[in-house]
Amino acid sequence: MEKTTDKKNVEFFETWFKLQKEFLENWTKSQKEFMETWLEASKKMQESFMNLDGGKTGVPGKEMLTMYNTWYNTMADSSKIFTEEALKMQEAWKTSVEKQMVMGREMFKNFSAGAGK
């Protein structure tokens, strides 16, 4: 009876570990995809604004569109850098949590094996 309980406990821990790992991987992936989609959509919006004047020079507002373009490029570049750094931090955190879960799993197995003696 003791071995069956230990086996079920180990199976439960393995299932929990797998689900946690999948969650962390999906969370990181969705964050990256969101930012890529947002940047692409913003770039398309910027292109639309730049084409509003039909490419004519001297049109009132051309200077404003140029200033917007400069501001947008700065914002998009900053956002991209921030996103890349945030994703690096998420990956580091995910790796750390995974290592802690592996250590916990091993400790649990060792404890279960020791308790059955």
VEXTORTI-644325 format. One record per residue (C-alpha): residue number from 1; residue in one letter; x, y, z. Coordinates in Angstrom, 2 decimals. Layout:
REM VEXTORTI-644325
NUM; a; X; Y; Z .
...
REM end
This chain:
REM VEXTORTI-644325
1; m; 0.00; 0.00; 0.00 .
2; e; 2.85; 2.39; 0.87 .
3; k; 4.49; 1.90; -2.57 .
4; t; 1.20; 2.63; -4.38 .
5; t; 0.74; 5.87; -2.46 .
6; d; 4.35; 6.91; -3.13 .
7; k; 3.93; 6.13; -6.83 .
8; k; 0.73; 8.18; -7.02 .
9; n; 2.41; 11.05; -5.20 .
10; v; 5.32; 10.97; -7.65 .
11; e; 2.89; 10.83; -10.61 .
12; f; 0.98; 13.81; -9.20 .
13; f; 4.21; 15.78; -8.80 .
14; e; 5.33; 14.87; -12.33 .
15; t; 1.98; 16.00; -13.77 .
16; w; 2.10; 19.24; -11.80 .
17; f; 5.68; 19.86; -12.95 .
18; k; 4.74; 19.28; -16.59 .
19; l; 1.75; 21.66; -16.37 .
20; q; 3.85; 24.37; -14.72 .
21; k; 6.53; 24.07; -17.38 .
22; e; 3.93; 24.24; -20.20 .
23; f; 2.36; 27.31; -18.59 .
24; l; 5.70; 29.11; -18.35 .
25; e; 6.57; 28.29; -21.95 .
26; n; 3.17; 29.41; -23.26 .
27; w; 3.23; 32.59; -21.18 .
28; t; 6.65; 33.60; -22.51 .
29; k; 5.66; 32.75; -26.08 .
30; s; 2.40; 34.73; -25.88 .
31; q; 4.20; 37.80; -24.50 .
32; k; 6.64; 37.71; -27.41 .
33; e; 3.91; 37.21; -30.02 .
34; f; 1.82; 40.04; -28.55 .
35; m; 4.68; 42.53; -28.76 .
36; e; 5.60; 41.45; -32.29 .
37; t; 1.99; 41.88; -33.41 .
38; w; 1.66; 45.23; -31.66 .
39; l; 4.85; 46.57; -33.24 .
40; e; 3.78; 45.39; -36.69 .
41; a; 0.33; 46.98; -36.34 .
42; s; 1.87; 50.23; -35.12 .
43; k; 4.28; 50.25; -38.05 .
44; k; 1.37; 49.86; -40.49 .
45; m; -0.45; 52.73; -38.77 .
46; q; 2.67; 54.87; -39.08 .
47; e; 2.93; 54.09; -42.80 .
48; s; -0.72; 55.10; -43.25 .
49; f; -0.10; 58.44; -41.52 .
50; m; 2.94; 59.09; -43.67 .
51; n; 0.92; 58.47; -46.83 .
52; l; -1.87; 60.87; -45.89 .
53; d; -0.30; 63.78; -47.76 .
54; g; 0.14; 61.78; -50.97 .
55; g; 3.87; 62.38; -50.98 .
56; k; 3.62; 66.08; -51.80 .
57; t; 6.23; 68.39; -50.40 .
58; g; 5.35; 71.68; -48.77 .
59; v; 1.96; 70.44; -47.67 .
60; p; 0.87; 71.86; -44.31 .
61; g; 1.24; 69.10; -41.80 .
62; k; 4.15; 67.45; -43.61 .
63; e; 6.48; 68.69; -40.89 .
64; m; 4.08; 67.39; -38.26 .
65; l; 4.01; 63.97; -39.96 .
66; t; 7.81; 63.96; -40.09 .
67; m; 7.96; 64.78; -36.39 .
68; y; 5.41; 62.03; -35.70 .
69; n; 7.49; 59.60; -37.73 .
70; t; 10.62; 60.46; -35.71 .
71; w; 8.71; 60.15; -32.43 .
72; y; 7.13; 56.88; -33.49 .
73; n; 10.43; 55.33; -34.58 .
74; t; 12.00; 56.28; -31.26 .
75; m; 9.03; 54.87; -29.34 .
76; a; 8.94; 51.65; -31.39 .
77; d; 12.68; 51.10; -31.02 .
78; s; 12.48; 51.71; -27.27 .
79; s; 9.49; 49.38; -26.99 .
80; k; 11.29; 46.68; -28.95 .
81; i; 14.37; 46.94; -26.72 .
82; f; 12.20; 46.91; -23.59 .
83; t; 10.31; 43.86; -24.87 .
84; e; 13.50; 42.00; -25.70 .
85; e; 14.89; 42.68; -22.22 .
86; a; 11.59; 41.74; -20.55 .
87; l; 11.56; 38.47; -22.50 .
88; k; 15.13; 37.76; -21.37 .
89; m; 14.05; 38.33; -17.77 .
90; q; 11.02; 36.06; -18.27 .
91; e; 13.24; 33.35; -19.74 .
92; a; 15.67; 33.65; -16.82 .
93; w; 12.79; 33.49; -14.35 .
94; k; 11.28; 30.51; -16.19 .
95; t; 14.63; 28.69; -16.14 .
96; s; 15.04; 29.44; -12.45 .
97; v; 11.55; 28.16; -11.62 .
98; e; 12.12; 25.03; -13.72 .
99; k; 15.38; 24.33; -11.87 .
100; q; 13.64; 24.82; -8.53 .
101; m; 10.86; 22.45; -9.62 .
102; v; 13.42; 19.82; -10.66 .
103; m; 15.16; 20.16; -7.30 .
104; g; 11.82; 19.92; -5.51 .
105; r; 10.90; 16.84; -7.51 .
106; e; 14.19; 15.16; -6.63 .
107; m; 13.79; 16.08; -2.97 .
108; f; 10.26; 14.67; -3.03 .
109; k; 11.43; 11.44; -4.64 .
110; n; 14.25; 11.10; -2.11 .
111; f; 11.89; 11.83; 0.77 .
112; s; 9.32; 9.36; -0.57 .
113; a; 11.98; 6.69; -1.02 .
114; g; 13.35; 7.34; 2.48 .
115; a; 9.91; 7.33; 4.08 .
116; g; 9.11; 3.93; 2.59 .
117; k; 12.09; 2.29; 4.27 .
REM end
